[in-house]
């Protein structure tokens, strides 16, 4: 991973309306979303967004409906242009690209997976999966071979000659993912990609994405309104409210240390034992400690409760993937971590 972010957003604002530049002055002077709409008939989409997205990581942007998350992701490939601010990808100022350069970037650097699948109904699964290569002018043989490779990886081998209407919703979304993978872009943009699916299929798709990510290390920007999904997928989590970033960071840290009543409300009903990992609650190794056994730093706390039979007097030595000792887990600390912080009283 390089020190320079793969994608960087700096001071990003988006205001919808006829006089957005004029309205921007009011927002920068402190006018809120509701006041801007009432007083000036403009909609505040994004407000002073500053986010770095690292290469090879999944950055999840989440928030309730109207929080600005889909508006944000559409700025990355400039389907929407900002009212103010900077968008940098691979150290290049995207706002300075002309139409031809932008088109090439969309074709070669960023692929997109949509909530409603966005498959062409008159083309087969194979043709849909290979569409990006067709647009680039690749030969039909290349289109088909690459598309079949990824259709097989997402579990759709044997369905290549079907049409989208002949597939279930989960299968159609797998075609969408295969299409993005066939494009072989560094960056994948996924806008509510799994929210239209049934819960069990949605879980399968999340697991598939994580499996592919372990292999491919893409830079993925994933939009969701579901906190469980966000916590499962995210390396870096960005939470929006009314177009502004309320909190961002490593998901486990946000869950343990919410910095705003809005976030506290979000995380209050989460199954912390299932989501929190040993690495988030472990302490430093202390000499002379008698250990009940060794555990992995990536284990969740639910598995630790089962391992210890619910006993709080046990301490475990924590190992990383390479077998190196990285800390120790006191079951008393685990129990404390399971108790959510009470929501801050609002004045």
N, C-alpha and C positions, 0 to 999 in steps of 0.2 A: 504494500500500500504506500503510495506517495504521500508526502507531507502536504502537497497542494491539493485542495478539494477537486473532485471531478466536476462538480457543479457548485456554483456559489451564487447566491442571491444577496444583493446589497441594497438596502433602502428601497425595497420594491413596494410601490403603491399602484393600485388600480381603482379608478373611480369611473363608474358608468354614468353617462349623461352627456348632454350637448356641450357643456362648458366644463369639462373635467379638469383642465388646467387651472381655471379660476377656482373651482371647488377644492382643488388640492391645497390651496393657500389656507382655506378654512380648516381643513383637516390637520395640517401641520401646526395651526394655531391652537389645536386642541378640541375641535368640534368632533363629536362622536357620530357613530353610524346613524342612529335614530334621528339626531338633530339635523344631520346633513340631509336626510331624506325629507324631513318635515319642512325645513327652512329653505332648502335649495333644490329639492326634487332630484337629487343625485344619489346614487347608491355606492356606498363604500365597499368595494370588493376585497381589497388587500390594503393593509396598513403597515408600512415600515417593516417589511419582512427581511430578516437577515438569517440565512440558513446556509450551512455548508453541508454538501453531500459527498461522502468519501467514496473513492473507487472501490468496487467489490463489495459494497454494503447495501443492505436494504434500508432505505429511509422511508418510514411510514408517516404520512401526514393524515391526521385524523381530527375530527370535530363533528359537531352536529350539522344538520342541514342548514345551509346558509352561512357556514363559518368561513367559506372561501377556499376550501381545499381543492375542489375541481378547477376553480379559477386559477389557483397557483400552478397546478401541473400543466395547464395549457399555456402558461408563460414559457415553459422550458423549451418548447419547440416553436414558440411564437405563433401558436394558433390564436393567442390573444397577446397584444402588445401592452406593456405597462404604461401607466400615466407618468410614472417617474421611477427611477432606480436602474440597477445594473443586473445583467444576467451573464454569468461567465461559465463557459463549458470548455474544459481542457485548456484553461488559460486564455481563451478567446472570447472577446466581447461579442455576444450574439446579437446585440442591438445594432452592430455595425455591418452585419451581413446584408448583402443585397438579395433580391428575390431568387436569383439563380443559386447563390451560395447557400441560402436558407433551404431551398428545395433539396440540394445535395446533402445537407446535414440531416434533414428529415429522412432521406432515403437510406443514408449510410451510417448515421451515428445514433439515431433514436428510433425505436419501434414502440408501438402503443397497443395495449390490450384494453378494450372497452367493456363497460358494464353490460351492454346489450349485444355483445359479440361482434357486431358490424361485419358479418360475413356476407358475401355476395350470393344471393339465393340461386342464381342461374349457373353458378360454377360449382364444380365438384369439391369435395373436401381437399383433394390433392391440389386442385387449381387454386383454391383459397389459401392453402398453406404456402404455396410457392409464389404468391402474388408480388411480394416485395422484389423477388429476383426477376420477375417478368417486367416490372416497372424499370428495373435497372438495365434491361436489355440482355439478360443472360439467356443462354440457349434453353430450349425446352427440356433437353436431357438433364442439364444442371438444375433447372427448376424442380424437376420431378425427383431427382436423386436426393437433393437436399431436403425437399419437403417430406419425402418418405422417411428419411432418417429421423426427423423430428416427430413426425406422426407416430412412428414406432415408439419413440421415447416417451410420448405422452399417452401411450396405450391405445392408439387408434389404427394400428395395422389391421388391414382387412376392411376398413371403412373408407378407403381413399376414393372410391368411385361413387360413394353416396353423395347426396345433396344435403345442405344444412337442415332442411325441413324434415329429413328422415332421421335426425339425431336428437337425443335428449339435450336439455339445457347444459348439463355438465359436459357432455361430449362436444357440444358447440364451443364451449369455452376452452376446451382442450385444443380445438382447432385454432382458436385465437392465440393461444400460447404457442402452439407449433408455428404459426405464421410469424410471430415475433421472433422466435428462435431461429427460424429459417433466414430471417433478415440478417441475423448475425451482427447486430449492432452492439456497441459497448453499453448503451443505456436502454433500459426497458421502462416505459411509463405505463402504469397500471391504474386506471381510474375506476374505482369501485368494481374491480374485475370479478369478484366472487359474490357480490351482494345480491345478485338475482338468482342465486342457486339455493337449493334446499340445504338445510344444515349439515346433513351427512356428506352430501356431495361437496359442499363448501369446505369441510374439514379435509376431505380427500385432496382437493385442489391446493389447499394450503400446504399439506404434506408434500405434494408433488413439487410445488414451487421451491420449498426448502431443499428437497432432494436435488433438484436441478441446480439450485444456487450453490450447493456444496461442490458440485462438479464444475460449474461454469464461472462462478464469481463475477456475475454481471453487476453493474450499478443499477439498482432497481429503485424507482420511486413509486410507492404504493399508496393509493388513497383509500381510506375506509372511514366509516362512522362507528365501527365496532371495536371496542377496546380490547376484548379478548383476542380478536384477530390481530390487532396492532401489537399487542404484547407478545404474541406468538411469532410474528414475522420480523419485527423491527430490530435492526442493529442500532438505529438512531430514530427516536420518536419525536415528532413535532406536533404539538396540539394547538389548534386554532380556535379562536372564538371571535366572532364579529370581524373577521378579516385580519386579526392580529395574533401573533404567537404568544400564547399564555405561558408555555413551558416547553422546553426541548432538552433532549439528552438521552442517555442510556435508559431504556425502559425500566429496568429493575430499580434504578435510582429514582426515577419519577414515581414509581409505585411506593417506594419506601419513604420518599421525601417530597410529597406534593407541595408546591409553593403558592397555591392559590385555592380559595374555596371552590372554584369551578372544577379544578383538578381533583380536589378531595371528594367532591360529589361523584365524579367519574369513577374513581377507584374504590369507593366505599363498599361496593357489592361484589368485587372481584374475589374469586377463589384464590387467595394468596398462596396457599400451600401448593396448588397446582402450577402457579405461574412463577413464583420466586425460586431462584436457584441457590444452591449451596454457596456459590461464590459471592453472593450478595450479602450474606449474613455471617460468613466465617470470620474468625479473628486470627491473630498472629499465633504462631506455634510457641508454646511455653514448655521449657525444659521440665522433665520429670512428670509430664502428664501421662496418665495411663489411658490408652486409647481402646475403645470398644471395637475398632476396626478401621478400615480405609474406605473412603467414598470419593466419588468424582466431583469436581467443582461444578460440573454441568448438571448434576442430579437435581431434581426439584425437591422441595421440602416435603411434599406428599410422600415421596418414596422414602425419605428419611424417617418420617413418623412410623411408616410400616416397618422399616428396618429395626428401629429401636423399640418396637412394640409399645410406643407411646411413653416410654420412660424418659424422664427429663434429667436423670443423673448421669447420662452417658455423654462421652466426648469422642468425636471421630477425627481421624487424621484426613486431611483433604489433599487429593492428588490432581495434577493436571493431566492432559491427554498424553503427555510424554512420560508420565509416572513420577514426576517430580513433586515433592511435598511443597504445598503452597500456603497451607494454613491449617487451622483446626476449627471444628464446628462443635460448639457447646449446645446441647439440646435446649438448655434454658434460653439461650439467645434466639434459637429457632422459634420457641413459643412466643417470645416477645415480638418477633417480626410478624407473627400471624395476626396480631391485634392491630387493626387499622387505626390511624390517628383520627380522633374525633373531629368532624368538620368544624372549621372555625366559625364562631358565632358572628353573624352579620349584624352590623350596627343599624 
